Amino acid sequence: MRFAQRLNSIKPSLTLAVNAKAMELKAQGVKVTSLAIGEPDFPTPQHIKDAAKAAIDADFTKYTAVPGIPELRTAVGAYMEREFGVAVPMESVIVSVGGKHAGYNLMQALLDPGDEVLIPSPYWLSYPPMVELADGVAVTVHAGADKGFKITTAMLEEKVTPRTRMLIINSPSNPTGAVYTQAELDAQVEWALGKGLVVVSDEIYEQLVFPPMERTSALKWFRDRPEQVVILNGLSKTFAMTGWRVGYTIGHPDLVKKLSTLQGQSTSNICSIAQKAALAALTGPMDCVGVMRDAFARRRDIAMDRISKWPWAVCPKPDGAFYVFVDVHACYGGKVKDSVEICSHLLEDAQVALTPGVAFGDDNCVRISYAVGDEVLKDALEKVEKSLKALAG
C-alpha cells in the first residue's frame, strides 16, 4: 500500500506510546504507576457534567454552527476579558476538537510550503508535526536545564531567516512547567512583531500557575495587533475535561472565517453536548479550579523536595502546569544510553512510566507528570530514585 509522503516524517506520540505500554503491563498483572500522561487525575466538576446531562435530556444532539454555538464563543470572550482585561468579540473565537485540533488547523491556515516556524525547545511534542503536516519547517530554539528551559530574544535572533513566518510560545510549558514573566513574554512578542512574524501563544495551562509567579498572557498584544497574534487555549487542563475535546482559537475575524471553512470540511462542529458542558465551565464557579491548582502546587513541592536531593539529576523548579522535566543524562553510559532507554528501564525495573525527553526535543531529560495522588507520587518517585541511583552508580 502506498502512503502519502507527508506522513514519512511523522512519528507516533511517545507520550501515548509509553502510556499504552504501561497499560499493557497492567493487563498482564504488573502493578504499574504511570507518570507519563498529561491528564489531571481529578473528575470533571459536577456542574459541568450536569450541564452535559441536561443537554442530552433537552435533545441538544444535532449539528451546530461550525465555529461553535454563539453563546459558547461569547463565553470564551467573556472569560478572557474577566481573566486578562481584554475584550474579545465572538467573531474572533472558534471552538475546535481540543487544543491539538486548534493548533493543527492554524498551521494549515497560515503556513505555505517552506515557511519556517520558530519553536522554543523543549517543546510540546505535537508542534513540529503540526508544522510539518502543513509543509512548513520546524526550527527549534533550545534552552536546557542550565537556562531554566527559557529562551531569550537573542537566541531567537540567531535562528530567524527571511523564511521565518511564525513564533510559537507556550507558557506555562509542557513539558517543563516553566513560566515566562509578563516582561519576558512581552519581549518575545515585541521582537517577533518587529520581524513581521505571526505570534502563536499557546495558553492551555494559563490557570495552572503557582504563586508567587503571576499568570501571563499575550492577549493585550492580540488587542493591539490582531492580524499578527493568535491565542490557543482549551478546557482540558483547567477543568479536567481532557476527554471532552474542547479547544479554542482567538484570532482576527478574517482568520476565524478561514479556520471555520477548513474545519467545515474536516470535523465540522465539535460535539454539541461538549459545547454545553464547556459553556457551564466558562460561566460557572471557578473554585474547583483553585482546588486543583492548589493540589498541583503541593505535588510540585513534593516532587521537587525529593528530586532536588538527587546528585545525578538537574531540575529547575517549575512555576506552572503539572510536570517536572528532569535532566538525568548523568545516568547514561552503562545500561542505558538515552531517554528512551532510561524510560524503558524504569518501566521494567521500577514499574513506573515516564516520558522520554527526546519526544520534547531534549534527550537529556525525562518528563514526570505529577497529576496523580500525593501518596501515589511519593511512592513512584521513591522507586524511580532507587532505580536511577543504581544506574548512576
PyMOL commands that set and color helices and strands:
alter all, ss='L'
color gray80, all
select helices_A, chain A and resi 5-7+14-27+46-57+70-84+90-92+98-110+127-133+145-147+153-159+182-194+219-224+242-244+253-264+272-283+287-307+329-331+339-349+357-360+374-392
alter helices_A, ss='H'
color red, helices_A
select strands_A, chain A and resi 33-34+93-96+116-121+137-142+164-170+198-202+229-234+247-250+323-327+352-353+355-356+365-369
alter strands_A, ss='S'
color yellow, strands_A
deselect
rebuild
show_as cartoon
